[in-house]
Structures are given as C-alpha cells and as structure tokens.
Amino acid sequence: MHQKFQKQDLNYKNILLLRKFISPEGKILPRRLTGLDTKQQRKISNAIKNARIMGFLPFIRIALY
C-alpha cells in the first residue's frame, strides 16, 4: 500500500486518503503494512487523529452482526 502523497493531499479533511490507512476495526495501520517511512507514517497518524477529533472520522467502527 506504499503510496507517495502530495503535501496538500495530506490533510485531516482528506477522508478518502486517510481511510486507506485505517483497518476495518478503525485502527491506524502499522508501518509494516502501509509501507510508509517513519516521517510519513507520523504525519498520517496525526492527520487521522485530528480528523477523529474534528468529527470527520469515527474513533471506532461498530461491527454489524
């Protein structure tokens, strides 16, 4: 899933990009699965956390059984 992204693309409002780095359970995927370097992974994690705080992303996913 290694993906280079532009600086303007990485934003807490870019939900389509951020969802690629979140597991079905709602957890942030680790570096070994995303293929990003440390700096990019940190930026993605911070953007996801900001999006959760702002209400763009849920903190957890509710499983439908």
DSSP file (Angstrom, degrees, kcal/mol; ACC not computed):
  #  RESIDUE AA STRUCTURE BP1 BP2  ACC     N-H-->O    O-->H-N    N-H-->O    O-->H-N    TCO  KAPPA ALPHA  PHI   PSI    X-CA   Y-CA   Z-CA
    1    1 A M              0   0    0      0, 0.0     2,-0.3     0, 0.0    33,-0.1   0.000 360.0 360.0 360.0  16.9    0.0    0.0    0.0
    2    2 A H        +     0   0    0     31,-0.1     2,-0.4    33,-0.1    33,-0.1  -0.408 360.0 170.9 -61.5 119.6    3.1    2.2   -0.3
    3    3 A Q        -     0   0    0     -2,-0.3     2,-0.4    31,-0.2    -1,-0.0  -0.987  29.3-143.5-139.6 125.0    1.8    5.5   -1.7
    4    4 A K        -     0   0    0     -2,-0.4     2,-0.4    32,-0.1    32,-0.0  -0.696  26.1-167.4 -81.9 138.6    3.5    8.8   -2.2
    5    5 A F        -     0   0    0     -2,-0.4     2,-0.1     5,-0.0    -2,-0.0  -0.957  20.8-111.5-130.7 149.9    1.2   11.7   -1.5
    6    6 A Q     >  -     0   0    0     -2,-0.4     4,-1.4     1,-0.1     3,-0.3  -0.349  29.5-115.7 -73.6 156.6    1.5   15.4   -2.1
    7    7 A K  T  4 S+     0   0    0      1,-0.2     3,-0.2     2,-0.2    -1,-0.1   0.887 117.7  49.7 -61.7 -38.8    1.8   17.8    0.8
    8    8 A Q  T  4 S+     0   0    0      1,-0.2    -1,-0.2     3,-0.0    -2,-0.0   0.749 105.3  58.8 -73.9 -21.6   -1.5   19.4    0.0
    9    9 A D  T  4 S+     0   0    0     -3,-0.3     2,-1.2     1,-0.1    -1,-0.2   0.840  87.8  80.2 -73.5 -32.6   -3.2   15.9   -0.2
   10   10 A L     <  +     0   0    0     -4,-1.4     2,-0.3    -3,-0.2    -1,-0.1  -0.638  65.0 128.3 -82.0  99.9   -2.3   15.1    3.4
   11   11 A N    >   -     0   0    0     -2,-1.2     3,-1.5     3,-0.2     7,-0.2  -0.985  69.9-117.2-150.3 150.5   -4.9   16.9    5.4
   12   12 A Y  T 3  S+     0   0    0     -2,-0.3    44,-0.1     1,-0.3    42,-0.1   0.690 115.7  58.0 -66.1 -15.4   -7.3   15.9    8.1
   13   13 A K  T 3  S+     0   0    0      1,-0.1     2,-1.7     2,-0.0    -1,-0.3   0.586  80.8  89.8 -89.1 -11.1  -10.1   16.8    5.7
   14   14 A N    <>  +     0   0    0     -3,-1.5     4,-1.9     1,-0.2     3,-0.3  -0.599  50.7 166.6 -87.1  79.9   -9.0   14.3    3.0
   15   15 A I  H  >  +     0   0    0     -2,-1.7     4,-2.3     1,-0.2    -1,-0.2   0.837  67.4  59.9 -68.1 -35.7  -11.0   11.4    4.3
   16   16 A L  H  > S+     0   0    0      1,-0.2     4,-0.5    -3,-0.2    -1,-0.2   0.890 110.0  42.8 -63.0 -38.8  -10.6    9.3    1.2
   17   17 A L  H >4 S+     0   0    0     -3,-0.3     3,-0.9     1,-0.2     4,-0.3   0.916 114.2  50.5 -70.7 -43.6   -6.8    9.2    1.6
   18   18 A L  H >< S+     0   0    0     -4,-1.9     3,-1.6     1,-0.2    -2,-0.2   0.830 100.2  63.4 -67.2 -32.0   -6.9    8.7    5.3
   19   19 A R  H >< S+     0   0    0     -4,-2.3     3,-1.3     1,-0.3    -1,-0.2   0.753  91.9  66.1 -65.2 -22.9   -9.4    5.7    5.1
   20   20 A K  T << S+     0   0    0     -3,-0.9    -1,-0.3    -4,-0.5    -2,-0.2   0.714 102.1  48.6 -68.8 -19.2   -6.7    3.8    3.2
   21   21 A F  T <  S+     0   0    0     -3,-1.6     8,-2.5    -4,-0.3     2,-0.4   0.139  96.8  86.0-108.0  18.1   -4.6    3.8    6.3
   22   22 A I  B <  S-A   28   0A   0     -3,-1.3     6,-0.2     6,-0.2     5,-0.0  -0.970  73.0-129.8-122.0 134.9   -7.3    2.6    8.7
   23   23 A S    >   -     0   0    0      4,-3.4     3,-1.9    -2,-0.4    -2,-0.1  -0.252  34.1-100.1 -73.6 166.6   -8.2   -1.0    9.4
   24   24 A P  T 3  S+     0   0    0      0, 0.0    -1,-0.1     0, 0.0    -2,-0.0   0.772 125.9  57.0 -58.7 -24.8  -11.8   -2.3    9.2
   25   25 A E  T 3  S-     0   0    0      2,-0.1    36,-1.1    35,-0.1    38,-0.1   0.566 123.6-105.9 -82.0  -8.0  -11.8   -2.1   13.0
   26   26 A G  S <  S+     0   0    0     -3,-1.9     2,-0.2     1,-0.3    36,-0.0   0.537  75.5 134.7  97.2   7.9  -10.9    1.6   12.9
   27   27 A K        -     0   0    0      1,-0.1    -4,-3.4    34,-0.0     2,-0.4  -0.597  63.2-104.8 -90.5 152.5   -7.3    1.3   14.0
   28   28 A I  B     -A   22   0A   0     -6,-0.2    -6,-0.2    -2,-0.2    -1,-0.1  -0.613  40.7-118.3 -74.3 129.1   -4.4    3.0   12.3
   29   29 A L        -     0   0    0     -8,-2.5    -1,-0.1    -2,-0.4    16,-0.0  -0.406  29.7-114.5 -69.5 143.6   -2.4    0.5   10.2
   30   30 A P    >>  -     0   0    0      0, 0.0     4,-2.0     0, 0.0     3,-1.2  -0.261  25.3-105.6 -75.2 166.2    1.2    0.0   11.2
   31   31 A R  H 3> S+     0   0    0      1,-0.3     4,-2.8     2,-0.2     5,-0.3   0.827 116.3  63.3 -60.1 -35.3    4.2    0.9    9.0
   32   32 A R  H 34 S+     0   0    0      1,-0.2    -1,-0.3     2,-0.2    -3,-0.0   0.753 111.6  37.9 -66.9 -21.3    4.9   -2.7    8.1
   33   33 A L  H <4 S+     0   0    0     -3,-1.2    -2,-0.2   -32,-0.1    -1,-0.2   0.789 119.7  44.5 -94.7 -34.4    1.6   -2.9    6.3
   34   34 A T  H  < S-     0   0    0     -4,-2.0   -31,-0.2     2,-0.1    -2,-0.2   0.812  92.0-140.5 -81.2 -29.9    1.4    0.6    4.9
   35   35 A G     <  +     0   0    0     -4,-2.8     2,-0.2     1,-0.3    -3,-0.1   0.613  52.6 138.9  79.7  11.8    5.0    0.7    3.6
   36   36 A L        -     0   0    0     -5,-0.3    -1,-0.3     1,-0.1    -2,-0.1  -0.490  54.7-112.5 -86.0 158.1    5.5    4.3    4.5
   37   37 A D     >  -     0   0    0     -2,-0.2     4,-2.6    -3,-0.1     5,-0.2  -0.323  39.1 -94.5 -81.1 175.8    8.6    5.7    6.1
   38   38 A T  H  > S+     0   0    0      1,-0.2     4,-2.2     2,-0.2     5,-0.2   0.894 122.8  48.2 -60.6 -44.6    8.6    6.9    9.7
   39   39 A K  H  > S+     0   0    0      1,-0.2     4,-2.0     2,-0.2    -1,-0.2   0.915 114.0  45.9 -65.5 -43.8    8.0   10.6    8.9
   40   40 A Q  H  > S+     0   0    0      2,-0.2     4,-2.5     1,-0.2    -1,-0.2   0.897 111.8  52.1 -66.2 -39.9    5.1    9.9    6.5
   41   41 A Q  H  X S+     0   0    0     -4,-2.6     4,-2.6     1,-0.2    -2,-0.2   0.899 108.9  50.5 -63.2 -40.0    3.6    7.4    9.0
   42   42 A R  H  X S+     0   0    0     -4,-2.2     4,-2.5    -5,-0.2    -1,-0.2   0.910 111.1  48.5 -64.1 -42.0    3.7   10.0   11.8
   43   43 A K  H  X S+     0   0    0     -4,-2.0     4,-2.3     2,-0.2    -2,-0.2   0.908 112.5  48.4 -65.4 -41.4    2.0   12.6    9.5
   44   44 A I  H  X S+     0   0    0     -4,-2.5     4,-2.5     2,-0.2    -2,-0.2   0.927 112.0  49.5 -62.9 -44.8   -0.7   10.1    8.5
   45   45 A S  H  X S+     0   0    0     -4,-2.6     4,-2.4     1,-0.2    -2,-0.2   0.915 112.1  47.4 -61.8 -43.7   -1.3    9.2   12.2
   46   46 A N  H  X S+     0   0    0     -4,-2.5     4,-2.4     2,-0.2    -1,-0.2   0.893 111.8  50.5 -65.4 -39.1   -1.5   12.8   13.2
   47   47 A A  H  X S+     0   0    0     -4,-2.3     4,-2.4     2,-0.2    -2,-0.2   0.902 111.4  48.3 -65.4 -40.5   -3.9   13.6   10.4
   48   48 A I  H  X S+     0   0    0     -4,-2.5     4,-2.1     2,-0.2    -2,-0.2   0.919 112.1  49.0 -64.9 -43.4   -6.1   10.6   11.3
   49   49 A K  H  X S+     0   0    0     -4,-2.4     4,-2.1     1,-0.2    -2,-0.2   0.901 112.1  48.4 -63.9 -40.5   -6.1   11.7   15.0
   50   50 A N  H  X S+     0   0    0     -4,-2.4     4,-2.5     1,-0.2    -1,-0.2   0.901 109.9  52.2 -65.3 -40.5   -7.0   15.3   14.0
   51   51 A A  H  X>S+     0   0    0     -4,-2.4     5,-2.3     1,-0.2     6,-1.3   0.872 109.3  50.4 -63.9 -36.5   -9.8   14.0   11.8
   52   52 A R  H ><5S+     0   0    0     -4,-2.1     3,-0.5     4,-0.2    -1,-0.2   0.920 111.3  47.6 -66.0 -43.4  -11.2   12.0   14.6
   53   53 A I  H 3<5S+     0   0    0     -4,-2.1    -2,-0.2     1,-0.2    -1,-0.2   0.893 112.4  49.3 -64.8 -39.2  -11.2   14.9   17.0
   54   54 A M  H 3<5S-     0   0    0     -4,-2.5    -1,-0.2    -5,-0.1    -2,-0.2   0.610 117.9-112.7 -77.6 -11.3  -12.8   17.2   14.4
   55   55 A G  T <<5S+     0   0    0     -4,-0.8    -3,-0.2    -3,-0.5    -4,-0.1   0.565  86.4 114.7  94.4   9.0  -15.5   14.5   13.8
   56   56 A F  S   <S+     0   0    0     -5,-2.3    -4,-0.2    -6,-0.2    -5,-0.1   0.797  81.3  32.6 -80.4 -29.2  -14.6   13.6   10.2
   57   57 A L  S    S-     0   0    0     -6,-1.3    -2,-0.3    -9,-0.1     2,-0.1  -0.948  87.4-115.8-125.1 146.6  -13.7   10.0   11.2
   58   58 A P        -     0   0    0      0, 0.0     3,-0.1     0, 0.0    -6,-0.1  -0.475  13.9-134.8 -77.0 154.0  -15.1    7.8   13.9
   59   59 A F  S    S+     0   0    0      1,-0.2     2,-0.3    -7,-0.1    -7,-0.1   0.854  90.2  13.5 -73.3 -35.5  -13.0    6.7   16.8
   60   60 A I  S    S-     0   0    0    -33,-0.0     2,-0.5    -3,-0.0   -34,-0.2  -0.928  74.9-124.7-135.4 160.5  -14.2    3.1   16.5
   61   61 A R        -     0   0    0    -36,-1.1     2,-0.6    -2,-0.3   -34,-0.0  -0.915  23.2-134.3-105.2 133.1  -16.2    1.2   13.9
   62   62 A I        -     0   0    0     -2,-0.5     2,-0.3   -36,-0.0   -36,-0.0  -0.775  21.6-132.4 -88.4 122.3  -19.3   -0.5   15.1
   63   63 A A        -     0   0    0     -2,-0.6     2,-0.7   -38,-0.1   -38,-0.0  -0.553  10.7-144.9 -76.4 133.7  -19.5   -4.1   13.8
   64   64 A L              0   0    0     -2,-0.3    -1,-0.0     1,-0.1    -2,-0.0  -0.895 360.0 360.0-100.7 115.3  -22.8   -5.2   12.2
   65   65 A Y              0   0    0     -2,-0.7    -1,-0.1     0, 0.0    -2,-0.0   0.405 360.0 360.0-101.7 360.0  -23.5   -8.8   13.0
